[in-house]
Amino acid sequence: MSMATRGAGLLTRREVHGATALHGRKRWRPSPYVVFGGLFWIVMSLAFWRVPMCCDFGQHAAVIERLKTDLLHPRHPMADLPGAGSPYYSPYAVAQGVFARATGLAGWEVVKLAGPLNLLVLLTGLGRFVKVLTPRQWAPVLALFAMVVLWGTRMAWWSGYLGLMSMTGNLGYPSTFAIGLAFWAWSWAGSLAKVPRGPLAYAGLGALCGVILLVHPISSVAAVIGVVAFAASAPRPFLRSFATLGKWGVTAVTAAVIAASWPYYSVFSLVGDASVDWIHRQLYTEMPQRFWLALLGLPALALRFHKNRRDPLVLMFALDCAVVAYGWLSGHYTYGRILGLTLVPLQFALAIELAAPRPWRRWRMALGGVAATGAAIGFCTLQAGAVVPRALDPVGFDQPPRWPGYGWAVSRMHEGDVVLTNGYYPTRSVPAYGANLVAPAWPDASLAEDTRNHRLQKVRDYLSPDSTRAERARIVRRYDVRWLLLSPDQRVPKEAVVVAWGPRTGEVLARVGGGSARENGKANAKENGKAISGANDGNTNHSKTP
C-alpha cells in the first residue's frame, strides 16, 4: 500500500471517527434569540419578583383565593356577594385555583409564581411569530427589545401593556398569558396562510382563539384581528378556494363554541358593556405621550406596504387602528386597551428591517440611528428603573410603584371577614388575602353597577363626620362589617376598638361590633374557623409611590 493510500485511509478514518463522535450531526449552537431571550427571562422575572403587590395584583390574587375556597361556585372576588358571571373566573384563573388548592399556596404567591411562566409563554410565542415573518436570526431579538422599549415618555401602566416598567407589575396577570397565546395563534395562522392543511389544524387554531377570548376578552380582539390579517394575506388562489375558506370558517366556529361553552361566565354578554369605559378614556387623551416612540416603525411598515399591499403586519395595524378609532368615536373607550398590541406591527416591522444583513444602504443606516436614539430615550426617560435597582442607580431613574403592604392588618382578620374602607391602597390589596370589602373597588359583571354605587355611598355615609352611632350600627349590621381600615386623618368611631396601626402609612385597624378586641377576635375565630395566613407585607422599602 502506498503512502498516499495509507494517508487517504487515515484521513478517511479520522473523518469517520469525528462524524461518529457527533452522531453524524452538526454541533448545536443556541440562536441569538435563545441567548438574549433567556437572559431577558431571568432579568425580568427577578424584576417582577422584587416589586411588591400593587395595582391590579390584589384583584387577581383575590380571584384565586375565592376559587381556592370554592372551585365550582366562587364568590365575588372582592365582596361577600355571589360571583356567578364574573369574567375574572377564566380558564387561566381556574387553573391557578386548582394549583392553589393542590399546593396550599396563597393567592398572591400563585400570582408571583405565574409571572415567569407567563413570560416564558410570551417569549416563545414571540420567537415563533417573528420566525413566520422572516428567517433573519436577529429579528426576534430586535423585536423583543423594540416591544419593551419603544413606547413613549409617559407611563402606560395597564394590563396588557408590555413596556419594561409595566412588566414589573403585570407579568403575573392573565393579560400577559393571553398575549403570549396571541403570538402563538398568529404564528399558527401565518403557517396555515402559507401552506393550507387539514380541518383539524384550523380547528386547533380556533380552540386556541377561544381560550384567548375567555382568558382576556379585550386582548382577544387584537388576537383575532391578527388571525384575520394572516388569513387575508394568503396567496390569492388560496383565498379563492371554497375549501380553504371553509377551513377558516372552522376556525371561527370552533372559537365561538369554546367561548360559549365556558360555564363560569358568558363572554358574549360583555359586548357593549360600558361599566369600565370611563376608566379607559385617558388612554385616548394621553395617547401621544404614551406611544409616540413606536411611530419610528412607520417607515418600515410603509416599506412593507409598498412591497405587498396585503402584508399581514400592515393589515393588522390598519384593523387595530380601526378598532381604536371606533372606541373613540363610540365612547367605548375600553377598546383603547388594544393599543398595546396595536404597536406590535410598528415595532416588529422596524425590528425585521434592521435585522437585514449588511452592508446597509444609507436610508437603512439612518433608520437604525433614529431607532437607536428613540430606544435610548425610551429606556432612560421611562423604562430603565424596571431593571436598574435603586441601589445601583447613578442617575435616579423612576422606579416601579412601591405600595404599602397590609400583612399587619390581614394577619388579624379571618377568611371572609368584611372590611369597611375607602382607602385607595387597601381597597385594592386587602381582598388578595381572603377578606371582603363592603364596596368593591372595580366594576364586575357579576354585580350590578347600581348596587356597587349604592354600597360605595354607604361607605361614605359611615365615614362621614356627620354620621350618628345609630346610622353606623345599621350599616355594620346590614353588611356584616367586622373591621374598619382608616387613614390617619379619618375619625375612629367611639364604638370601634383600635387593634393596630400601619407601620408605614399610619392607617388604623379597628374592630367593630362591640366587645374588646380580644373577645371579638375569639368570636370571629369561632365564626370563621381559621385566620388568614400567609399574609405578606410585601415590602420594607419606605419610598412613596409616585
Buried (B, 14 or more C-beta within 10 A) or exposed (E): EEEEEEEEEEEEEEEEEEEEEEEEEEEEEEBBBBEBBEEBBEEBBEBBBEBBBBBBBBBBBBBBBBBBBEBEEBBBBBBBBEBBBBBBBBBBBBBBBBBBBEEEBBBBBBBBBBBBBBBBBBBBBBBBBBBBBBEBEBBBBBBBBBBBBBBBBBBBBBBBBBBBBBBBBBBBBBBBBBBBBBBBBBBBBBBBBEEBEEBEBBBBBBBBBBBBBBBBBBBBBBBBBBBBBBBBBBEEEBBEBEEBEEBBEBBBEBBBEBBEEBEBBBBEEBEEBEBBBEBBBEBBEBBEEBBBBBBBBBBBBEBBBEEEEBBBBBBBBBBBBEBBEEBBEEEBBBBBBBBBBBBBBBBBBBBBBBBBEEEBEEEBEEBBEEBEEBBEBBBEBBBBBBBBEEEEEEEEBBBBBBBBBBBBBBBBBBBBBBBBBBBEBBBBBBBBBBBBBBBBBBBBBBBEBEEBEEBBEBBEBBBEEEBEEEBBBBBBEEBEBBBBBBBEEBEEBEBBBEBBBBBBBEBBBBBBBEEEBEEBBEBBEEEBEEBBEBBBBBBEBEEEEE
